[in-house]
Amino acid sequence: MPHRTDLTGSVWRFAFYGRLTVDDLVEAEKSVYDVEASATRVPHRLIEIDELTAIELSFLELYSFICQRRTRRFANRFKSAIVATDFIHDCFARMYQQTLKHPQITVRIFGNAQSAMDWLTAPGKTAARAEDRSQTEKVS
């Protein structure tokens, strides 16, 4: 799974393209974990999955990944915006959003990167409030 990363300002940007497998997801998580574990401040993140051509992982594989992610504790609370522009990408993003329920991560799904960046960079609290964690509408 090819991907690009960029940490500019307060947002850590991940753009995934090509095919995504469970091995790719585990490898990406390991590199993210190393940065998160040593960070004094974990940045908000923009995750763009709209350029993926194939998602080759099952719900159980995604759920296993989410369960591991749920056990992590971070230096601070942060926002995670996922850009998903088609039905399949949106379904996987929603499975992640609805299953994660992490007290330090607020996940929202967007139809474009600009709306996602606007939310990520908006001033205000970054607490994972109940209404954020259960949000079901997609922001376009």
Secondary structure by P-SEA (a helix, b strand, c coil): cccccccccccbbbbbcccccaaaaaaaaaaaaaaaaaccbbbbbbbbccccccccccaaaaaaaaaaaaaccccccbbbbbbbccaaaaaaaaaaaaccccccbbbbbbccaaaaaaaaaccccccccccccccccccc
